[in-house]
Amino acid sequence: MPMNGGSGTYSYSKNSYFQRKAAEIEREKIMEVIAEKLDMKNLSSVSNTIRVADLGCSTGPNTFVTMQNILEAMQQKYRSQCNAHDDHQTMPEFQVFFNDLVLNDFNTLFTSLPKDKQYFAAGVPGSFHGRLFPESSIHLVHTSHSLHWLSELPEELQDKDSPAWNKGRIHYTSAPNEVVDAYMSQFAKEMDNFLEARAKELVPGGMMVMILTGTIKGRPHSETAPGMMYNAISSSLMDMEKEGLIDEGQVDTFNLPLYAASLEELEGLVVKNGCFSIEKMEFSDPATWLKGPLDITQWVMHIRAVMECMFATHFGSHEIVDQMFQRSTQKLSHQSELINSRCHEPSQLLAVLKRK
């Protein structure tokens, strides 16, 4: 399901500040890699239109800020390579493709397009786990806080006879190893599909920038701040089930399609694919911008903007979802000291790849 559309209280456009600040942490690193590794002279010699795609763009405004930063880096690299410092050297034209799921609120996205943009804009609806563009047509792909989402859940989670039957939980946090393994296998399959699709769409020498939620290898997810969030939601739903507000089966059949890979997992999948060189891959703390304690209520609001649609679709009521998030906020507030001790741990993966 897409992020909350529109511009209301719980919309993604009003509640995506955390994601924007987390992505900004990687800005200088991305600019440096473009300056050092992207051959704009060669790319522009083949086509006078440079095409950039942001996959999982949602409703803005984060995507516009990121695209402007990337285009400025590419323009600067072109000037330095081609001595384009006067009117005699023409800068290539740029086209930016904004991609997200078919149900994404593209109306809100394009209503807020920057008036002073220096690129041609187009929307591309569809899942990025498959092909979106013609072969060898894209020069740079960017995706931020999207690749940890699975397009579908492992079938084992829905099978009562399977060791991976995830009864009473909504995620692999605090679940048996069989549940974790099922998520891991699903992520590996979908990342393979993603890399295969991008390998066909990117031109040789084209670049791909990926920012996604990750986890340190061997670290129990229940000890991370996101893991504590998912446990609080699970606990709230189970309390509501005991009170007769929702059915037990509704909880047992709901699982969040989220997986946080380790750096080693992601690196192994890229190497296995064989179509990309790894220009940069590292972990970072996505909350370096946070100077004081985390505002738990605001944090839950951001999670709600991302997840409300899937909860409401499954449980059939926004009132149920509203109560679930209220209870989760209370539970997390009681753990605020522990959460704040963990929220600065490295949990964001940056990977910059180049098409061979």
DRENLUMLUM-709542 format. One record per residue (C-alpha): residue number from 1; residue in one letter; y, x, z. Coordinates in steps of 0.1 Angstrom, whole numbers, always signed. Each point is the difference from the previous one (the first is absolute). Example, Ala and Ser with C-alpha at 12.3 -4.5 7.8 and 13.67 -1.06 7.14 Angstrom:
<rs>
<r num="1" residu="A" yy="-45" xx="+123" zz="+78"/>
<r num="2" residu="S" yy="+34" xx="+14" zz="-7"/>
</rs>
This chain:
<rs>
<r num="1" residu="M" yy="+0" xx="+0" zz="+0"/>
<r num="2" residu="P" yy="+36" xx="+12" zz="-6"/>
<r num="3" residu="M" yy="+27" xx="+8" zz="+25"/>
<r num="4" residu="N" yy="+21" xx="-29" zz="+13"/>
<r num="5" residu="G" yy="+25" xx="-9" zz="-28"/>
<r num="6" residu="G" yy="+35" xx="-13" zz="+1"/>
<r num="7" residu="S" yy="+27" xx="+12" zz="+24"/>
<r num="8" residu="G" yy="-8" xx="-20" zz="+31"/>
<r num="9" residu="T" yy="-6" xx="+11" zz="+36"/>
<r num="10" residu="Y" yy="-35" xx="+13" zz="-6"/>
<r num="11" residu="S" yy="+5" xx="+11" zz="-36"/>
<r num="12" residu="Y" yy="-10" xx="+35" zz="-11"/>
<r num="13" residu="S" yy="+34" xx="+6" zz="-15"/>
<r num="14" residu="K" yy="+15" xx="-5" zz="+35"/>
<r num="15" residu="N" yy="-29" xx="+18" zz="+19"/>
<r num="16" residu="S" yy="-9" xx="+31" zz="-19"/>
<r num="17" residu="Y" yy="+23" xx="+25" zz="+17"/>
<r num="18" residu="F" yy="-29" xx="+19" zz="+17"/>
<r num="19" residu="Q" yy="-17" xx="+5" zz="-34"/>
<r num="20" residu="R" yy="+33" xx="+12" zz="-16"/>
<r num="21" residu="K" yy="+7" xx="+25" zz="+28"/>
<r num="22" residu="A" yy="-36" xx="+13" zz="-1"/>
<r num="23" residu="A" yy="+2" xx="+5" zz="-38"/>
<r num="24" residu="E" yy="+33" xx="+18" zz="+3"/>
<r num="25" residu="I" yy="-17" xx="+26" zz="+21"/>
<r num="26" residu="E" yy="-18" xx="+12" zz="-32"/>
<r num="27" residu="R" yy="+32" xx="-2" zz="-22"/>
<r num="28" residu="E" yy="+8" xx="+37" zz="+1"/>
<r num="29" residu="K" yy="-36" xx="+11" zz="-5"/>
<r num="30" residu="I" yy="-3" xx="-23" zz="-31"/>
<r num="31" residu="M" yy="+33" xx="+13" zz="-14"/>
<r num="32" residu="E" yy="-12" xx="+36" zz="+5"/>
<r num="33" residu="V" yy="-33" xx="-6" zz="-18"/>
<r num="34" residu="I" yy="+17" xx="-17" zz="-29"/>
<r num="35" residu="A" yy="+24" xx="+30" zz="-3"/>
<r num="36" residu="E" yy="-28" xx="+25" zz="+2"/>
<r num="37" residu="K" yy="-29" xx="-17" zz="-18"/>
<r num="38" residu="L" yy="+12" xx="-27" zz="-24"/>
<r num="39" residu="D" yy="+7" xx="+13" zz="-36"/>
<r num="40" residu="M" yy="+27" xx="-24" zz="-11"/>
<r num="41" residu="K" yy="+7" xx="+21" zz="-31"/>
<r num="42" residu="N" yy="-35" xx="-4" zz="-13"/>
<r num="43" residu="L" yy="-2" xx="-37" zz="+10"/>
<r num="44" residu="S" yy="+33" xx="-9" zz="-17"/>
<r num="45" residu="S" yy="-10" xx="+20" zz="-31"/>
<r num="46" residu="V" yy="-28" xx="-26" zz="-7"/>
<r num="47" residu="S" yy="+21" xx="-31" zz="+9"/>
<r num="48" residu="N" yy="+37" xx="-6" zz="+5"/>
<r num="49" residu="T" yy="-9" xx="-28" zz="+24"/>
<r num="50" residu="I" yy="-14" xx="+11" zz="+34"/>
<r num="51" residu="R" yy="-21" xx="-27" zz="+16"/>
<r num="52" residu="V" yy="-4" xx="-3" zz="+38"/>
<r num="53" residu="A" yy="-22" xx="-25" zz="+18"/>
<r num="54" residu="D" yy="+3" xx="-11" zz="+37"/>
<r num="55" residu="L" yy="-33" xx="-16" zz="+9"/>
<r num="56" residu="G" yy="+0" xx="-24" zz="+29"/>
<r num="57" residu="C" yy="+38" xx="-5" zz="-2"/>
<r num="58" residu="S" yy="+1" xx="-32" zz="+21"/>
<r num="59" residu="T" yy="+34" xx="-17" zz="+1"/>
<r num="60" residu="G" yy="+25" xx="+28" zz="+6"/>
<r num="61" residu="P" yy="+22" xx="+16" zz="+10"/>
<r num="62" residu="N" yy="-22" xx="+30" zz="+8"/>
<r num="63" residu="T" yy="-12" xx="+4" zz="-36"/>
<r num="64" residu="F" yy="+35" xx="+2" zz="-14"/>
<r num="65" residu="V" yy="+10" xx="+28" zz="+24"/>
<r num="66" residu="T" yy="-32" xx="+20" zz="-8"/>
<r num="67" residu="M" yy="+4" xx="-5" zz="-37"/>
<r num="68" residu="Q" yy="+36" xx="+12" zz="+1"/>
<r num="69" residu="N" yy="-10" xx="+31" zz="+19"/>
<r num="70" residu="I" yy="-29" xx="+8" zz="-24"/>
<r num="71" residu="L" yy="+21" xx="-5" zz="-31"/>
<r num="72" residu="E" yy="+28" xx="+22" zz="+14"/>
<r num="73" residu="A" yy="-26" xx="+28" zz="+6"/>
<r num="74" residu="M" yy="-14" xx="-4" zz="-35"/>
<r num="75" residu="Q" yy="+35" xx="+1" zz="-16"/>
<r num="76" residu="Q" yy="+9" xx="+31" zz="+20"/>
<r num="77" residu="K" yy="-32" xx="+17" zz="-11"/>
<r num="78" residu="Y" yy="+8" xx="-9" zz="-36"/>
<r num="79" residu="R" yy="+35" xx="+14" zz="+2"/>
<r num="80" residu="S" yy="-13" xx="+33" zz="+15"/>
<r num="81" residu="Q" yy="-27" xx="+3" zz="-26"/>
<r num="82" residu="C" yy="+20" xx="-11" zz="-31"/>
<r num="83" residu="N" yy="+35" xx="+13" zz="+10"/>
<r num="84" residu="A" yy="+11" xx="-36" zz="-3"/>
<r num="85" residu="H" yy="+34" xx="+5" zz="+17"/>
<r num="86" residu="D" yy="+22" xx="-11" zz="-29"/>
<r num="87" residu="D" yy="+3" xx="-30" zz="-23"/>
<r num="88" residu="H" yy="-19" xx="+17" zz="-28"/>
<r num="89" residu="Q" yy="-33" xx="-3" zz="+19"/>
<r num="90" residu="T" yy="-12" xx="-36" zz="+3"/>
<r num="91" residu="M" yy="-18" xx="-10" zz="+31"/>
<r num="92" residu="P" yy="-32" xx="-20" zz="-7"/>
<r num="93" residu="E" yy="+0" xx="-37" zz="+7"/>
<r num="94" residu="F" yy="-20" xx="-12" zz="+30"/>
<r num="95" residu="Q" yy="-21" xx="-32" zz="+3"/>
<r num="96" residu="V" yy="-13" xx="-10" zz="+34"/>
<r num="97" residu="F" yy="-30" xx="-24" zz="+4"/>
<r num="98" residu="F" yy="-2" xx="-19" zz="+33"/>
<r num="99" residu="N" yy="-36" xx="-10" zz="+7"/>
<r num="100" residu="D" yy="-15" xx="-22" zz="+26"/>
<r num="101" residu="L" yy="-25" xx="-29" zz="+3"/>
<r num="102" residu="V" yy="+4" xx="-31" zz="-21"/>
<r num="103" residu="L" yy="+11" xx="-20" zz="+30"/>
<r num="104" residu="N" yy="+27" xx="+25" zz="+10"/>
<r num="105" residu="D" yy="+35" xx="-15" zz="+2"/>
<r num="106" residu="F" yy="+14" xx="+17" zz="-31"/>
<r num="107" residu="N" yy="+30" xx="-25" zz="+0"/>
<r num="108" residu="T" yy="+13" xx="+15" zz="+32"/>
<r num="109" residu="L" yy="-7" xx="+35" zz="-13"/>
<r num="110" residu="F" yy="+19" xx="-3" zz="-32"/>
<r num="111" residu="T" yy="+28" xx="-21" zz="+15"/>
<r num="112" residu="S" yy="+8" xx="+31" zz="+22"/>
<r num="113" residu="L" yy="-2" xx="+26" zz="-28"/>
<r num="114" residu="P" yy="+28" xx="+25" zz="+4"/>
<r num="115" residu="K" yy="+29" xx="-8" zz="-24"/>
<r num="116" residu="D" yy="+7" xx="+37" zz="-6"/>
<r num="117" residu="K" yy="-36" xx="+9" zz="-8"/>
<r num="118" residu="Q" yy="-4" xx="+26" zz="-28"/>
<r num="119" residu="Y" yy="-34" xx="-11" zz="-13"/>
<r num="120" residu="F" yy="-16" xx="-29" zz="-18"/>
<r num="121" residu="A" yy="-20" xx="-22" zz="+24"/>
<r num="122" residu="A" yy="-32" xx="-19" zz="-6"/>
<r num="123" residu="G" yy="-25" xx="-19" zz="+23"/>
<r num="124" residu="V" yy="-37" xx="+6" zz="-4"/>
<r num="125" residu="P" yy="-22" xx="-25" zz="+20"/>
<r num="126" residu="G" yy="-36" xx="+9" zz="+8"/>
<r num="127" residu="S" yy="-22" xx="+21" zz="+22"/>
<r num="128" residu="F" yy="+4" xx="+38" zz="-3"/>
<r num="129" residu="H" yy="-37" xx="+4" zz="+6"/>
<r num="130" residu="G" yy="-4" xx="-6" zz="-37"/>
<r num="131" residu="R" yy="+20" xx="+9" zz="-32"/>
<r num="132" residu="L" yy="+36" xx="-11" zz="-2"/>
<r num="133" residu="F" yy="+15" xx="+20" zz="-28"/>
<r num="134" residu="P" yy="-10" xx="+14" zz="-35"/>
<r num="135" residu="E" yy="-17" xx="+33" zz="-2"/>
<r num="136" residu="S" yy="+22" xx="+31" zz="+5"/>
<r num="137" residu="S" yy="+31" xx="-21" zz="+4"/>
<r num="138" residu="I" yy="+13" xx="+8" zz="+35"/>
<r num="139" residu="H" yy="+17" xx="+33" zz="+11"/>
<r num="140" residu="L" yy="+1" xx="-5" zz="+38"/>
<r num="141" residu="V" yy="-18" xx="-25" zz="+23"/>
<r num="142" residu="H" yy="+12" xx="-6" zz="+36"/>
<r num="143" residu="T" yy="-16" xx="-21" zz="+26"/>
<r num="144" residu="S" yy="+10" xx="-4" zz="+37"/>
<r num="145" residu="H" yy="-18" xx="-17" zz="+28"/>
<r num="146" residu="S" yy="-23" xx="-19" zz="-24"/>
<r num="147" residu="L" yy="-31" xx="+21" zz="-7"/>
<r num="148" residu="H" yy="-15" xx="-6" zz="+35"/>
<r num="149" residu="W" yy="-4" xx="-37" zz="-9"/>
<r num="150" residu="L" yy="-34" xx="-9" zz="-14"/>
<r num="151" residu="S" yy="-2" xx="-25" zz="-29"/>
<r num="152" residu="E" yy="-31" xx="-16" zz="+15"/>
<r num="153" residu="L" yy="-20" xx="+3" zz="+32"/>
<r num="154" residu="P" yy="-35" xx="+16" zz="+3"/>
<r num="155" residu="E" yy="-26" xx="-27" zz="-4"/>
<r num="156" residu="E" yy="-19" xx="+12" zz="+30"/>
<r num="157" residu="L" yy="+28" xx="-12" zz="+23"/>
<r num="158" residu="Q" yy="-8" xx="-36" zz="-9"/>
<r num="159" residu="D" yy="-38" xx="+3" zz="+3"/>
<r num="160" residu="K" yy="-12" xx="-12" zz="+34"/>
<r num="161" residu="D" yy="-33" xx="+19" zz="-5"/>
<r num="162" residu="S" yy="+18" xx="+33" zz="-7"/>
<r num="163" residu="P" yy="+7" xx="+28" zz="+26"/>
<r num="164" residu="A" yy="+35" xx="-2" zz="-14"/>
<r num="165" residu="W" yy="+5" xx="-36" zz="+10"/>
<r num="166" residu="N" yy="+34" xx="+3" zz="+17"/>
<r num="167" residu="K" yy="-2" xx="-29" zz="+25"/>
<r num="168" residu="G" yy="+30" xx="-5" zz="+23"/>
<r num="169" residu="R" yy="+21" xx="+27" zz="-17"/>
<r num="170" residu="I" yy="+25" xx="+0" zz="-29"/>
<r num="171" residu="H" yy="-2" xx="+37" zz="-9"/>
<r num="172" residu="Y" yy="-22" xx="+31" zz="+4"/>
<r num="173" residu="T" yy="+21" xx="+10" zz="+30"/>
<r num="174" residu="S" yy="-24" xx="+1" zz="+30"/>
<r num="175" residu="A" yy="-29" xx="-11" zz="-23"/>
<r num="176" residu="P" yy="-35" xx="+16" zz="-4"/>
<r num="177" residu="N" yy="-4" xx="+29" zz="-24"/>
<r num="178" residu="E" yy="-16" xx="-24" zz="-26"/>
<r num="179" residu="V" yy="+32" xx="-19" zz="-3"/>
<r num="180" residu="V" yy="+20" xx="+32" zz="-4"/>
<r num="181" residu="D" yy="-24" xx="+13" zz="-26"/>
<r num="182" residu="A" yy="+3" xx="-32" zz="-20"/>
<r num="183" residu="Y" yy="+38" xx="+3" zz="+0"/>
<r num="184" residu="M" yy="-3" xx="+36" zz="-10"/>
<r num="185" residu="S" yy="-23" xx="-7" zz="-29"/>
<r num="186" residu="Q" yy="+23" xx="-28" zz="-13"/>
<r num="187" residu="F" yy="+30" xx="+23" zz="+2"/>
<r num="188" residu="A" yy="-18" xx="+28" zz="-19"/>
<r num="189" residu="K" yy="-10" xx="-25" zz="-27"/>
<r num="190" residu="E" yy="+34" xx="-14" zz="-4"/>
<r num="191" residu="M" yy="+18" xx="+34" zz="+0"/>
<r num="192" residu="D" yy="-24" xx="+11" zz="-27"/>
<r num="193" residu="N" yy="+10" xx="-30" zz="-21"/>
<r num="194" residu="F" yy="+37" xx="+7" zz="+7"/>
<r num="195" residu="L" yy="-2" xx="+36" zz="-10"/>
<r num="196" residu="E" yy="-20" xx="-8" zz="-32"/>
<r num="197" residu="A" yy="+27" xx="-26" zz="-10"/>
<r num="198" residu="R" yy="+29" xx="+24" zz="+6"/>
<r num="199" residu="A" yy="-18" xx="+28" zz="-18"/>
<r num="200" residu="K" yy="+0" xx="-21" zz="-31"/>
<r num="201" residu="E" yy="+36" xx="-12" zz="+3"/>
<r num="202" residu="L" yy="+17" xx="+33" zz="+9"/>
<r num="203" residu="V" yy="+10" xx="+25" zz="-27"/>
<r num="204" residu="P" yy="-14" xx="+35" zz="+4"/>
<r num="205" residu="G" yy="+23" xx="+18" zz="+24"/>
<r num="206" residu="G" yy="+11" xx="-33" zz="+15"/>
<r num="207" residu="M" yy="+3" xx="-3" zz="+38"/>
<r num="208" residu="M" yy="-12" xx="-25" zz="+26"/>
<r num="209" residu="V" yy="+16" xx="-3" zz="+35"/>
<r num="210" residu="M" yy="-20" xx="-18" zz="+26"/>
<r num="211" residu="I" yy="+11" xx="-9" zz="+36"/>
<r num="212" residu="L" yy="-26" xx="-18" zz="+21"/>
<r num="213" residu="T" yy="-11" xx="-6" zz="+36"/>
<r num="214" residu="G" yy="-26" xx="+26" zz="+10"/>
<r num="215" residu="T" yy="-18" xx="+12" zz="+31"/>
<r num="216" residu="I" yy="-10" xx="+34" zz="+13"/>
<r num="217" residu="K" yy="-37" xx="+7" zz="-6"/>
<r num="218" residu="G" yy="-21" xx="-10" zz="+29"/>
<r num="219" residu="R" yy="+28" xx="-18" zz="+19"/>
<r num="220" residu="P" yy="-12" xx="-34" zz="+13"/>
<r num="221" residu="H" yy="+23" xx="-26" zz="-17"/>
<r num="222" residu="S" yy="+2" xx="-20" zz="+33"/>
<r num="223" residu="E" yy="+20" xx="+29" zz="+14"/>
<r num="224" residu="T" yy="+27" xx="-2" zz="-27"/>
<r num="225" residu="A" yy="+31" xx="-23" zz="+1"/>
<r num="226" residu="P" yy="-12" xx="-21" zz="-30"/>
<r num="227" residu="G" yy="-34" xx="-3" zz="+16"/>
<r num="228" residu="M" yy="+15" xx="-13" zz="+32"/>
<r num="229" residu="M" yy="+19" xx="-26" zz="-21"/>
<r num="230" residu="Y" yy="-32" xx="-12" zz="-16"/>
<r num="231" residu="N" yy="-18" xx="-2" zz="+33"/>
<r num="232" residu="A" yy="+28" xx="-21" zz="+15"/>
<r num="233" residu="I" yy="-2" xx="-24" zz="-29"/>
<r num="234" residu="S" yy="-38" xx="-3" zz="+3"/>
<r num="235" residu="S" yy="+4" xx="-6" zz="+37"/>
<r num="236" residu="S" yy="+26" xx="-27" zz="-5"/>
<r num="237" residu="L" yy="-21" xx="-18" zz="-26"/>
<r num="238" residu="M" yy="-31" xx="+1" zz="+24"/>
<r num="239" residu="D" yy="+22" xx="-14" zz="+28"/>
<r num="240" residu="M" yy="+11" xx="-28" zz="-23"/>
<r num="241" residu="E" yy="-36" xx="-7" zz="-10"/>
<r num="242" residu="K" yy="-10" xx="-3" zz="+36"/>
<r num="243" residu="E" yy="+28" xx="-25" zz="+5"/>
<r num="244" residu="G" yy="-13" xx="-21" zz="-29"/>
<r num="245" residu="L" yy="+31" xx="+7" zz="-22"/>
<r num="246" residu="I" yy="-21" xx="+15" zz="-28"/>
<r num="247" residu="D" yy="-37" xx="+2" zz="-8"/>
<r num="248" residu="E" yy="-22" xx="+29" zz="+9"/>
<r num="249" residu="G" yy="-12" xx="+3" zz="-36"/>
<r num="250" residu="Q" yy="+36" xx="+4" zz="-12"/>
<r num="251" residu="V" yy="+3" xx="+32" zz="+20"/>
<r num="252" residu="D" yy="-34" xx="+13" zz="-9"/>
<r num="253" residu="T" yy="+7" xx="-4" zz="-38"/>
<r num="254" residu="F" yy="+34" xx="+16" zz="+0"/>
<r num="255" residu="N" yy="+4" xx="+37" zz="-5"/>
<r num="256" residu="L" yy="+31" xx="+20" zz="-9"/>
<r num="257" residu="P" yy="-4" xx="+17" zz="-34"/>
<r num="258" residu="L" yy="+16" xx="+33" zz="+13"/>
<r num="259" residu="Y" yy="-15" xx="+35" zz="+1"/>
<r num="260" residu="A" yy="+17" xx="+32" zz="+13"/>
<r num="261" residu="A" yy="-17" xx="+30" zz="-17"/>
<r num="262" residu="S" yy="+0" xx="+35" zz="+12"/>
<r num="263" residu="L" yy="+16" xx="+28" zz="-20"/>
<r num="264" residu="E" yy="-35" xx="+14" zz="-6"/>
<r num="265" residu="E" yy="-13" xx="-33" zz="-14"/>
<r num="266" residu="L" yy="+29" xx="-4" zz="-24"/>
<r num="267" residu="E" yy="-2" xx="+36" zz="-11"/>
<r num="268" residu="G" yy="-37" xx="-4" zz="-7"/>
<r num="269" residu="L" yy="+5" xx="-31" zz="-21"/>
<r num="270" residu="V" yy="+27" xx="+17" zz="-21"/>
<r num="271" residu="V" yy="-21" xx="+31" zz="-6"/>
<r num="272" residu="K" yy="-30" xx="-23" zz="-9"/>
<r num="273" residu="N" yy="+21" xx="-18" zz="-25"/>
<r num="274" residu="G" yy="+9" xx="+33" zz="-17"/>
<r num="275" residu="C" yy="+30" xx="-12" zz="-20"/>
<r num="276" residu="F" yy="+28" xx="+11" zz="+23"/>
<r num="277" residu="S" yy="+11" xx="+33" zz="+16"/>
<r num="278" residu="I" yy="+12" xx="-3" zz="+36"/>
<r num="279" residu="E" yy="+36" xx="+12" zz="+2"/>
<r num="280" residu="K" yy="+6" xx="-11" zz="+36"/>
<r num="281" residu="M" yy="-21" xx="-18" zz="+26"/>
<r num="282" residu="E" yy="+9" xx="-1" zz="+37"/>
<r num="283" residu="F" yy="+4" xx="-21" zz="+31"/>
<r num="284" residu="S" yy="+33" xx="-9" zz="+17"/>
<r num="285" residu="D" yy="+14" xx="-20" zz="+29"/>
<r num="286" residu="P" yy="+14" xx="-32" zz="-16"/>
<r num="287" residu="A" yy="+22" xx="-6" zz="+31"/>
<r num="288" residu="T" yy="+20" xx="+32" zz="+1"/>
<r num="289" residu="W" yy="+31" xx="-22" zz="-5"/>
<r num="290" residu="L" yy="-7" xx="-19" zz="+32"/>
<r num="291" residu="K" yy="+20" xx="+17" zz="+28"/>
<r num="292" residu="G" yy="-6" xx="-25" zz="+28"/>
<r num="293" residu="P" yy="-29" xx="-23" zz="+11"/>
<r num="294" residu="L" yy="-16" xx="-22" zz="-27"/>
<r num="295" residu="D" yy="+13" xx="-36" zz="+1"/>
<r num="296" residu="I" yy="-32" xx="-19" zz="+2"/>
<r num="297" residu="T" yy="+14" xx="-34" zz="-10"/>
<r num="298" residu="Q" yy="+16" xx="+16" zz="-31"/>
<r num="299" residu="W" yy="-32" xx="+18" zz="-8"/>
<r num="300" residu="V" yy="-20" xx="-32" zz="+1"/>
<r num="301" residu="M" yy="+26" xx="-17" zz="-23"/>
<r num="302" residu="H" yy="-6" xx="+27" zz="-26"/>
<r num="303" residu="I" yy="-38" xx="-5" zz="+3"/>
<r num="304" residu="R" yy="+5" xx="-37" zz="-3"/>
<r num="305" residu="A" yy="+21" xx="+3" zz="-32"/>
<r num="306" residu="V" yy="-29" xx="+20" zz="-15"/>
<r num="307" residu="M" yy="-30" xx="-20" zz="+12"/>
<r num="308" residu="E" yy="+11" xx="-36" zz="+7"/>
<r num="309" residu="C" yy="-11" xx="-14" zz="-34"/>
<r num="310" residu="M" yy="-36" xx="+11" zz="+4"/>
<r num="311" residu="F" yy="-3" xx="-13" zz="+36"/>
<r num="312" residu="A" yy="+17" xx="-34" zz="-10"/>
<r num="313" residu="T" yy="-23" xx="-4" zz="-30"/>
<r num="314" residu="H" yy="-32" xx="+6" zz="+21"/>
<r num="315" residu="F" yy="+10" xx="-19" zz="+32"/>
<r num="316" residu="G" yy="+18" xx="-27" zz="-19"/>
<r num="317" residu="S" yy="+31" xx="-2" zz="+21"/>
<r num="318" residu="H" yy="+32" xx="+19" zz="+5"/>
<r num="319" residu="E" yy="+2" xx="-15" zz="+35"/>
<r num="320" residu="I" yy="-33" xx="+18" zz="+9"/>
<r num="321" residu="V" yy="+13" xx="+32" zz="-15"/>
<r num="322" residu="D" yy="+33" xx="-3" zz="+19"/>
<r num="323" residu="Q" yy="-19" xx="-4" zz="+33"/>
<r num="324" residu="M" yy="-23" xx="+29" zz="-9"/>
<r num="325" residu="F" yy="+29" xx="+24" zz="-6"/>
<r num="326" residu="Q" yy="+18" xx="-12" zz="+32"/>
<r num="327" residu="R" yy="-31" xx="+7" zz="+21"/>
<r num="328" residu="S" yy="-6" xx="+34" zz="-18"/>
<r num="329" residu="T" yy="+36" xx="+10" zz="+8"/>
<r num="330" residu="Q" yy="-6" xx="-8" zz="+37"/>
<r num="331" residu="K" yy="-32" xx="+20" zz="+1"/>
<r num="332" residu="L" yy="+16" xx="+30" zz="-18"/>
<r num="333" residu="S" yy="+30" xx="-1" zz="+23"/>
<r num="334" residu="H" yy="-23" xx="+6" zz="+29"/>
<r num="335" residu="Q" yy="-13" xx="+31" zz="-18"/>
<r num="336" residu="S" yy="+34" xx="+13" zz="-11"/>
<r num="337" residu="E" yy="-2" xx="+32" zz="+19"/>
<r num="338" residu="L" yy="-33" xx="+9" zz="-16"/>
<r num="339" residu="I" yy="+11" xx="-11" zz="-34"/>
<r num="340" residu="N" yy="+31" xx="+21" zz="+2"/>
<r num="341" residu="S" yy="-21" xx="+31" zz="+10"/>
<r num="342" residu="R" yy="-19" xx="-5" zz="-33"/>
<r num="343" residu="C" yy="+25" xx="-12" zz="-25"/>
<r num="344" residu="H" yy="+12" xx="+36" zz="-9"/>
<r num="345" residu="E" yy="-35" xx="+12" zz="-9"/>
<r num="346" residu="P" yy="-6" xx="+10" zz="-37"/>
<r num="347" residu="S" yy="-12" xx="-32" zz="-17"/>
<r num="348" residu="Q" yy="+17" xx="+1" zz="-35"/>
<r num="349" residu="L" yy="-16" xx="+17" zz="-30"/>
<r num="350" residu="L" yy="+20" xx="+14" zz="-28"/>
<r num="351" residu="A" yy="-18" xx="+10" zz="-32"/>
<r num="352" residu="V" yy="+16" xx="+13" zz="-32"/>
<r num="353" residu="L" yy="-23" xx="+3" zz="-30"/>
<r num="354" residu="K" yy="+5" xx="+12" zz="-35"/>
<r num="355" residu="R" yy="-20" xx="-13" zz="-30"/>
<r num="356" residu="K" yy="-20" xx="+29" zz="-16"/>
</rs>
